[in-house]
Amino acid sequence: MSENLKAILRYYGISPWEIEVLYGFLNSHFTIVQNEIEVEDENFVSSLDIEIPLTFNEEFFQWFDYKRWEKVKAVFKEMKRRRGTGNAIKIQINFVGNPKIVFAVDIEDKVWFNNAIEKIDFVLELLPYHLDPTKLPSNIQEIIYKFDSESVRWRLNTASSEDKKYTFRGDTWKEIT
C-alpha cells in the first residue's frame, strides 16, 4: 500500500539528520517525496510542510499506529528544542481529505509549541462538530487550525472554498473580503 501513498516533505533549514529520522518513521507507510525549497518566510529559520495523503481521522491513527505518531511528534519537538525560542521553526501538517485539514504550528515559546504538537490528536474529538455541514460554509476545501496559547487548545482559524476564504471568530465563520 505504501507505494501508492505519497507523503510530501517540503522544507528549508532542516538538518539532514532530522529529515532522515522523519523519513524513517514515515517510510514504512508512505513513499516519501522530499523537496528542499528556498526560504519562503524570512521570519523563520526553518520550515517543514508535510502533506499526508490521507484523511485526518481515527482510522489514520489506527493504520499509522499511535506509537509511531508519538515518535513523529517527538521529532517535531526536538526540532524546536534544537533551535531554541523565537520564530525558529514553522511546521505545517496537511491531511488530504474533504476538506483538507491543516495544522499550522508557528509558536515562539517552546512549552506552547510542544503543547500544540501534543494536542493535535485532541482535535479528532471535535472534528464531527467542526465539520457539521449546518455550521460550515458551503463547498469548503480546506480548514486551517492554529493553536491558541491563551486557551491552550487548537482553534479553527480559516476555511477556504474554491473562490472564498473565511475566518472563524467567536463561534461563527465570517467571509474575508
C-alpha positions as CSV (number, residue, x, y, z in Angstrom):
1,M,0.0,0.0,0.0
2,S,2.9,2.4,0.8
3,E,4.0,2.6,-2.9
4,N,0.6,4.1,-3.7
5,L,0.6,6.7,-0.9
6,K,3.0,9.6,-1.4
7,A,3.8,11.8,1.7
8,I,5.5,15.0,0.6
9,L,8.1,16.8,2.7
10,R,8.8,20.4,1.7
11,Y,11.4,22.1,3.9
12,Y,14.2,24.6,4.4
13,G,16.6,24.9,7.3
14,I,16.0,21.4,8.4
15,S,19.1,19.2,9.0
16,P,19.7,16.0,7.0
17,W,19.6,14.1,10.3
18,E,16.1,15.5,11.1
19,I,14.8,14.6,7.6
20,E,16.4,11.2,7.9
21,V,14.6,10.4,11.2
22,L,11.3,11.7,9.9
23,Y,11.8,9.7,6.7
24,G,12.4,6.6,8.8
25,F,9.1,6.9,10.6
26,L,7.1,7.7,7.5
27,N,8.8,5.4,5.0
28,S,7.1,2.2,6.3
29,H,3.7,3.5,5.4
30,F,4.3,6.0,2.6
31,T,6.5,6.7,-0.4
32,I,8.3,9.8,0.5
33,V,8.8,12.8,-1.8
34,Q,11.4,15.3,-0.5
35,N,11.6,18.9,-1.7
36,E,14.2,21.2,-0.2
37,I,12.9,24.6,-1.0
38,E,14.1,28.2,-0.8
39,V,13.3,30.3,2.2
40,E,9.6,31.2,2.0
41,D,9.2,33.1,5.2
42,E,12.1,35.3,6.4
43,N,10.6,35.3,9.9
44,F,11.6,31.6,10.4
45,V,15.0,29.9,10.3
46,S,13.4,26.6,9.4
47,S,10.1,25.4,7.9
48,L,8.7,22.0,7.4
49,D,5.5,21.4,5.4
50,I,4.2,17.7,5.4
51,E,1.5,16.5,3.2
52,I,-0.1,13.3,4.4
53,P,-2.2,11.7,1.6
54,L,-4.9,10.5,4.0
55,T,-7.9,12.0,5.8
56,F,-7.4,13.2,9.4
57,N,-9.5,10.7,11.4
58,E,-9.3,7.9,13.9
59,E,-8.7,5.4,11.1
60,F,-5.5,7.2,10.1
61,F,-4.1,6.9,13.6
62,Q,-5.0,3.2,13.9
63,W,-3.5,2.5,10.5
64,F,-0.3,4.6,11.0
65,D,0.0,3.4,14.7
66,Y,-0.3,5.8,17.7
67,K,3.2,4.9,18.9
68,R,4.7,5.8,15.5
69,W,2.7,9.1,15.6
70,E,4.1,9.8,19.0
71,K,7.6,9.4,17.7
72,V,6.9,11.8,14.8
73,K,5.7,14.3,17.3
74,A,8.8,13.8,19.4
75,V,10.9,14.7,16.3
76,F,8.9,17.9,15.8
77,K,9.5,18.9,19.5
78,E,13.2,18.0,19.2
79,M,13.5,20.3,16.1
80,K,12.1,23.1,18.2
81,R,14.4,22.3,21.1
82,R,17.4,22.4,18.9
83,R,16.5,25.8,17.6
84,G,15.6,27.5,20.9
85,T,12.9,30.1,21.5
86,G,11.7,32.7,19.0
87,N,10.4,32.2,15.5
88,A,12.9,29.4,14.8
89,I,10.7,26.8,13.1
90,K,7.3,26.6,11.5
91,I,5.6,23.3,10.9
92,Q,2.6,22.7,8.8
93,I,0.9,19.3,8.7
94,N,-1.6,18.8,5.9
95,F,-4.0,15.9,5.9
96,V,-5.5,15.5,2.4
97,G,-9.2,14.8,2.6
98,N,-12.5,16.5,2.0
99,P,-11.9,19.0,3.4
100,K,-8.2,19.1,3.7
101,I,-7.2,19.6,7.4
102,V,-4.1,21.7,8.1
103,F,-2.3,22.3,11.4
104,A,-0.1,25.3,11.4
105,V,2.4,25.4,14.2
106,D,4.5,28.6,14.4
107,I,4.7,29.3,18.1
108,E,7.7,31.1,19.6
109,D,7.7,29.6,23.1
110,K,9.0,26.1,23.3
111,V,6.5,25.0,26.0
112,W,3.5,26.2,24.0
113,F,5.0,24.7,20.8
114,N,5.3,21.3,22.5
115,N,1.8,21.6,23.9
116,A,0.4,22.4,20.4
117,I,2.2,19.3,18.9
118,E,0.9,17.1,21.7
119,K,-2.7,18.2,21.3
120,I,-3.1,17.7,17.6
121,D,-4.7,14.4,18.3
122,F,-7.3,16.0,20.5
123,V,-8.9,17.7,17.5
124,L,-10.2,14.3,16.5
125,E,-12.9,14.6,19.2
126,L,-14.1,17.9,17.9
127,L,-13.9,17.2,14.2
128,P,-17.5,16.0,13.8
129,Y,-18.7,19.2,15.3
130,H,-16.3,21.4,13.3
131,L,-17.3,19.7,10.0
132,D,-21.0,19.8,10.7
133,P,-22.5,21.0,7.3
134,T,-25.0,23.2,9.1
135,K,-22.2,25.2,10.7
136,L,-19.6,25.2,7.9
137,P,-19.7,27.5,4.9
138,S,-20.6,25.6,1.7
139,N,-18.0,23.9,-0.6
140,I,-15.1,24.2,1.9
141,Q,-12.0,22.5,0.5
142,E,-9.5,23.4,3.3
143,I,-9.7,24.1,7.0
144,I,-6.6,25.5,8.9
145,Y,-6.2,25.1,12.6
146,K,-4.0,27.4,14.7
147,F,-3.0,26.7,18.3
148,D,-4.3,29.3,20.8
149,S,-1.9,29.7,23.7
150,E,-4.4,31.5,25.9
151,S,-7.0,28.8,25.9
152,V,-4.3,26.1,25.4
153,R,-6.1,24.4,22.5
154,W,-6.4,24.2,18.8
155,R,-8.9,26.5,17.2
156,L,-10.5,26.8,13.8
157,N,-8.7,29.6,12.0
158,T,-9.6,29.8,8.4
159,A,-11.5,27.9,5.8
160,S,-11.3,28.1,2.0
161,S,-13.6,27.2,-0.9
162,E,-12.6,27.5,-4.5
163,D,-13.4,31.2,-4.6
164,K,-13.9,32.3,-1.0
165,K,-12.0,32.5,2.2
166,Y,-13.5,32.6,5.7
167,T,-12.2,33.3,9.2
168,F,-13.6,31.8,12.4
169,R,-14.4,34.3,15.2
170,G,-16.3,33.5,18.3
171,D,-18.5,30.7,17.1
172,T,-19.2,31.7,13.5
173,W,-17.5,31.8,10.1
174,K,-17.1,35.3,8.5
175,E,-16.2,35.8,4.9
176,I,-12.9,37.6,4.4
177,T,-13.2,40.3,1.7
